[in-house]
Amino acid sequence: MMMDAIIIENAFQEKIDRDLCIEPKDQMPEKYRLHLIRQMSQHAHSEVIGMQPEGNWITRAPSLRSKQILLAKIQDEGGHGLYLYSATETLGISREEMIEQLHSGKAKYANIFNYPSLNWADIGAIGWLVDGAAIVNQVSLQRTSYGPYARAMVRICKEESFHQRQGYEIMANMMKGSTEQKEMAQDAMNRWWWPALMMFGPHDSDSPNSGNAFIWKIKRQSNDVLRQRFIDKTVQQAELIGLTVPDKDLKWNEEKQCYDHGAIDWEEFNRVINGNGPCNKQRMDHHIKYHNEGAWVREAAAAYQKQINEFN
């Protein structure tokens, strides 16, 4: 039995080393499958929970155009969650089990969505900074070793690019406005900058899952490399519209051709990811409430599908 497992693992790793995708019916080590379930379900939960801070502003968007764009963006995020839940189900876990893990606290979602959206400038910051950080990470995931996950990322990245432009447009327009609007935009920048940097996760040396993720090519680039790429791109965008990055230690490193930045507060990151952020309870209570209230829709859909199957 042990010899069979070794043969399977060697054949699997050989395929990984040849840069071939692993597909659902391929044999794979149990640790690889569980790693993917954890990562992909967390990604799906993040997309769905991420609808909440923006949904709060649909009725208060400042124009019909901005309302339409925000509605389209939130709809996209719901779709991303569905793609990712479906892709994760190919690994042998049910949607119901993933949701139960989320509600019980066993599964996590991105810490960024536990911060409040206080005004319209926050919607700009979320689109520009949060979705901008997501794009940097997700472009890398288009080359992840698990086929269904990689293919889902292709479409998601295209839609996230629209979200990032929507957010940047909001911030750019506010920076052309009144003194009060400029102050709102800068305040949103101050509050969302550091949580956006935390989205990439801790240093890989402090991450227990990074080692295998690189060996299995689930992950292609380190958290710090991706975070640096985001910083170098975003600082220039901020300067272009007159926003100040809230980092007194930020400076251009001529030798390395990148920006040096200040220390990230990992105590805050751990506090929020472990359930003690400003909106953790609010986000989960909201999700549980509407999941329970929507049970009849799922039951009706299942009954309808059963009738179709019996008819055919």
C-alpha positions as CSV (number, residue, x, y, z in Angstrom):
1,M,0.0,0.0,0.0
2,M,2.8,2.4,0.9
3,M,4.7,1.5,-2.3
4,D,1.5,2.3,-4.4
5,A,1.3,5.7,-2.7
6,I,5.0,6.4,-3.4
7,I,4.5,5.4,-7.1
8,I,1.4,7.7,-7.4
9,E,3.3,10.6,-5.7
10,N,6.3,10.2,-8.0
11,A,4.2,10.1,-11.1
12,F,2.3,13.2,-9.9
13,Q,5.5,15.1,-9.1
14,E,7.0,14.2,-12.5
15,K,3.9,15.7,-14.2
16,I,4.2,18.8,-12.0
17,D,7.9,19.2,-12.9
18,R,7.0,19.0,-16.6
19,D,4.6,21.9,-16.1
20,L,1.6,19.9,-17.0
21,C,-1.8,20.6,-15.4
22,I,-3.3,18.3,-12.9
23,E,-6.9,17.6,-13.7
24,P,-9.7,16.3,-11.4
25,K,-9.6,12.7,-12.5
26,D,-5.8,12.5,-12.2
27,Q,-4.3,10.8,-9.2
28,M,-2.9,13.2,-6.7
29,P,-1.5,13.1,-3.1
30,E,-4.0,13.7,-0.4
31,K,-2.0,16.6,0.9
32,Y,-2.1,18.3,-2.5
33,R,-5.9,17.9,-2.6
34,L,-6.4,19.2,0.9
35,H,-4.1,22.2,0.3
36,L,-6.1,23.1,-2.8
37,I,-9.4,22.8,-1.0
38,R,-8.2,25.1,1.7
39,Q,-6.9,27.7,-0.7
40,M,-9.6,27.6,-3.3
41,S,-12.5,27.6,-0.8
42,Q,-10.9,30.5,1.0
43,H,-10.7,32.3,-2.3
44,A,-14.4,31.6,-3.1
45,H,-15.5,32.7,0.4
46,S,-13.5,35.9,0.0
47,E,-15.2,36.8,-3.3
48,V,-18.7,36.3,-1.7
49,I,-18.0,38.0,1.6
50,G,-16.3,40.8,-0.4
51,M,-19.7,41.7,-1.9
52,Q,-20.9,43.0,1.5
53,P,-18.8,46.2,2.0
54,E,-19.7,47.4,-1.5
55,G,-23.4,46.2,-1.4
56,N,-23.8,48.7,1.4
57,W,-23.3,51.6,-1.1
58,I,-25.6,50.5,-4.0
59,T,-28.5,52.7,-2.8
60,R,-26.1,55.6,-2.0
61,A,-24.0,55.7,-5.1
62,P,-23.7,59.4,-6.3
63,S,-25.0,58.9,-9.8
64,L,-27.0,56.4,-11.9
65,R,-23.8,55.5,-13.8
66,S,-21.9,54.8,-10.7
67,K,-24.8,52.7,-9.4
68,Q,-24.8,50.6,-12.6
69,I,-21.1,50.1,-12.5
70,L,-21.2,49.1,-8.8
71,L,-24.0,46.6,-9.4
72,A,-22.1,45.1,-12.3
73,K,-19.0,44.7,-10.1
74,I,-20.8,43.1,-7.2
75,Q,-22.5,40.7,-9.7
76,D,-19.1,39.8,-11.0
77,E,-17.8,39.0,-7.5
78,G,-20.8,36.7,-6.9
79,G,-19.9,34.9,-10.2
80,H,-16.3,34.6,-9.2
81,G,-17.4,32.9,-6.0
82,L,-19.6,30.4,-8.0
83,Y,-16.7,29.6,-10.4
84,L,-14.4,28.9,-7.5
85,Y,-16.9,26.9,-5.5
86,S,-17.5,24.8,-8.6
87,A,-13.8,24.3,-9.3
88,T,-13.3,23.3,-5.6
89,E,-16.1,20.7,-5.9
90,T,-14.0,18.9,-8.5
91,L,-11.7,17.9,-5.6
92,G,-14.4,15.9,-3.9
93,I,-15.9,18.4,-1.4
94,S,-19.5,19.6,-1.5
95,R,-20.7,23.2,-1.6
96,E,-22.6,22.6,1.6
97,E,-19.5,21.4,3.4
98,M,-17.5,24.5,2.3
99,I,-20.2,26.8,3.5
100,E,-20.4,24.9,6.8
101,Q,-16.7,25.3,7.3
102,L,-17.0,29.1,6.6
103,H,-19.9,29.5,9.1
104,S,-18.2,27.4,11.8
105,G,-14.9,29.4,11.5
106,K,-12.9,26.4,10.2
107,A,-12.4,28.1,6.8
108,K,-11.1,31.7,6.5
109,Y,-11.6,34.5,4.0
110,A,-9.4,37.5,3.1
111,N,-8.8,39.7,6.1
112,I,-9.4,42.8,4.0
113,F,-13.1,42.4,4.0
114,N,-13.4,42.8,7.8
115,Y,-12.8,46.5,7.5
116,P,-15.8,49.0,7.1
117,S,-16.7,51.0,4.0
118,L,-17.4,54.4,5.6
119,N,-18.0,56.6,2.6
120,W,-18.0,56.6,-1.2
121,A,-14.2,57.1,-1.3
122,D,-13.9,53.7,0.3
123,I,-15.6,52.1,-2.7
124,G,-12.9,53.7,-4.8
125,A,-10.1,52.5,-2.5
126,I,-11.6,48.9,-2.5
127,G,-11.7,48.8,-6.3
128,W,-8.3,50.3,-6.9
129,L,-6.3,48.9,-4.0
130,V,-8.1,45.7,-3.0
131,D,-8.9,44.5,-6.5
132,G,-5.5,45.8,-7.7
133,A,-3.8,43.6,-5.1
134,A,-6.1,40.7,-6.1
135,I,-5.1,41.0,-9.8
136,V,-1.4,40.8,-9.0
137,N,-2.0,37.6,-7.1
138,Q,-4.5,36.1,-9.5
139,V,-2.4,36.7,-12.6
140,S,0.2,34.5,-11.1
141,L,-2.5,31.9,-10.3
142,Q,-3.4,31.6,-14.0
143,R,-0.3,29.3,-14.1
144,T,-1.1,27.3,-11.0
145,S,-0.8,23.6,-11.4
146,Y,-4.5,22.6,-10.9
147,G,-6.3,23.0,-14.2
148,P,-9.8,24.0,-13.0
149,Y,-8.3,26.7,-10.7
150,A,-6.0,28.1,-13.4
151,R,-8.8,28.3,-16.0
152,A,-11.1,30.0,-13.6
153,M,-8.4,32.7,-13.0
154,V,-8.3,33.6,-16.7
155,R,-11.9,35.0,-16.7
156,I,-11.7,36.3,-13.2
157,C,-8.6,38.4,-14.0
158,K,-10.3,40.0,-16.9
159,E,-13.2,41.1,-14.8
160,E,-11.0,42.2,-11.9
161,S,-9.2,44.6,-14.3
162,F,-12.5,46.3,-14.9
163,H,-13.0,46.5,-11.1
164,Q,-9.6,48.1,-10.6
165,R,-10.2,50.7,-13.2
166,Q,-13.6,51.5,-11.7
167,G,-12.0,52.2,-8.3
168,Y,-9.2,54.2,-9.7
169,E,-11.6,56.4,-11.6
170,I,-13.5,57.1,-8.4
171,M,-10.3,58.2,-6.6
172,A,-9.1,60.2,-9.6
173,N,-12.4,62.1,-9.8
174,M,-12.5,62.8,-6.1
175,M,-8.9,64.2,-6.3
176,K,-10.2,66.7,-8.9
177,G,-13.0,67.8,-6.7
178,S,-13.5,70.0,-3.6
179,T,-11.1,70.1,-0.6
180,E,-13.6,67.9,1.3
181,Q,-13.6,65.3,-1.5
182,K,-9.8,65.2,-1.7
183,E,-9.6,64.7,2.1
184,M,-12.1,61.8,1.9
185,A,-10.0,60.2,-0.8
186,Q,-6.8,60.6,1.2
187,D,-8.5,59.3,4.3
188,A,-9.7,56.2,2.4
189,M,-6.1,55.7,1.1
190,N,-4.8,56.0,4.6
191,R,-7.1,53.3,6.0
192,W,-6.9,50.8,3.1
193,W,-3.2,50.9,2.1
194,W,-1.8,48.7,4.9
195,P,-4.7,46.1,4.8
196,A,-4.2,45.9,1.0
197,L,-0.5,45.0,1.6
198,M,-1.5,42.4,4.1
199,M,-3.7,40.7,1.5
200,F,-0.6,39.0,0.0
201,G,-0.1,37.1,3.3
202,P,2.9,36.9,5.7
203,H,6.5,36.6,4.6
204,D,6.9,33.1,3.0
205,S,9.4,32.3,5.8
206,D,6.5,32.7,8.2
207,S,3.9,30.9,6.2
208,P,3.6,27.1,7.0
209,N,1.9,26.3,3.6
210,S,4.3,28.0,1.2
211,G,6.9,25.2,1.0
212,N,4.7,22.5,-0.5
213,A,2.8,25.2,-2.6
214,F,6.0,25.9,-4.4
215,I,7.0,22.3,-4.8
216,W,3.6,21.5,-6.3
217,K,3.5,24.7,-8.3
218,I,0.3,25.8,-6.8
219,K,2.2,28.9,-6.1
220,R,4.7,30.4,-8.6
221,Q,5.9,33.5,-6.9
222,S,6.4,34.4,-3.2
223,N,4.1,36.7,-1.2
224,D,6.9,39.3,-0.9
225,V,7.6,39.3,-4.7
226,L,3.9,39.8,-5.4
227,R,3.5,42.5,-2.7
228,Q,6.5,44.4,-4.1
229,R,5.1,44.3,-7.6
230,F,1.8,45.8,-6.3
231,I,3.6,48.5,-4.4
232,D,5.8,49.6,-7.3
233,K,2.8,49.9,-9.6
234,T,0.4,51.5,-7.2
235,V,2.7,54.1,-5.8
236,Q,3.1,55.6,-9.2
237,Q,-0.6,55.6,-9.8
238,A,-1.2,57.4,-6.5
239,E,1.4,60.1,-7.3
240,L,-0.3,60.6,-10.7
241,I,-3.6,61.7,-9.1
242,G,-2.0,63.5,-6.1
243,L,-2.6,60.9,-3.3
244,T,0.0,60.4,-0.7
245,V,1.0,56.8,0.3
246,P,0.7,56.6,4.1
247,D,4.2,55.2,4.7
248,K,6.8,57.5,6.1
249,D,9.5,54.9,5.2
250,L,8.5,54.6,1.6
251,K,11.4,55.6,-0.7
252,W,12.8,54.6,-4.2
253,N,15.7,52.2,-4.1
254,E,17.9,53.1,-7.0
255,E,20.0,50.1,-6.7
256,K,17.2,47.5,-6.6
257,Q,14.9,49.6,-8.9
258,C,11.9,49.3,-6.6
259,Y,10.4,51.0,-3.6
260,D,11.5,50.2,0.0
261,H,8.6,50.3,2.4
262,G,7.9,50.4,6.1
263,A,7.1,47.4,8.4
264,I,3.7,45.8,8.1
265,D,1.8,45.3,11.4
266,W,1.5,41.6,11.4
267,E,-0.1,41.6,14.8
268,E,-3.1,43.5,13.3
269,F,-3.2,41.0,10.4
270,N,-3.3,38.0,12.8
271,R,-5.9,39.7,15.0
272,V,-8.2,40.4,12.1
273,I,-7.8,37.0,10.3
274,N,-8.5,35.2,13.7
275,G,-11.9,36.9,14.0
276,N,-11.2,40.1,15.9
277,G,-11.4,42.8,13.2
278,P,-13.8,45.7,13.1
279,C,-16.4,43.8,11.0
280,N,-15.8,40.1,11.4
281,K,-18.9,39.3,13.4
282,Q,-21.0,41.6,11.2
283,R,-19.8,39.9,7.9
284,M,-20.5,36.4,9.2
285,D,-23.8,37.2,10.8
286,H,-24.9,38.7,7.5
287,H,-23.8,35.7,5.5
288,I,-25.4,33.2,7.8
289,K,-28.7,35.2,8.0
290,Y,-29.2,35.3,4.2
291,H,-27.9,31.8,3.6
292,N,-30.6,30.5,6.0
293,E,-33.3,32.8,4.5
294,G,-32.4,31.6,1.0
295,A,-32.7,27.9,1.9
296,W,-36.1,27.7,0.1
297,V,-34.5,28.8,-3.2
298,R,-31.9,26.0,-3.0
299,E,-34.6,23.5,-2.1
300,A,-36.9,24.6,-5.0
301,A,-34.0,24.4,-7.5
302,A,-33.1,20.9,-6.3
303,A,-36.7,19.8,-6.6
304,Y,-37.0,21.2,-10.0
305,Q,-33.8,19.5,-11.1
306,K,-35.1,16.2,-9.7
307,Q,-38.2,16.6,-11.8
308,I,-36.2,17.3,-14.9
309,N,-34.0,14.3,-14.3
310,E,-37.0,12.0,-13.8
311,F,-38.7,13.3,-16.9
312,N,-35.6,12.7,-19.0
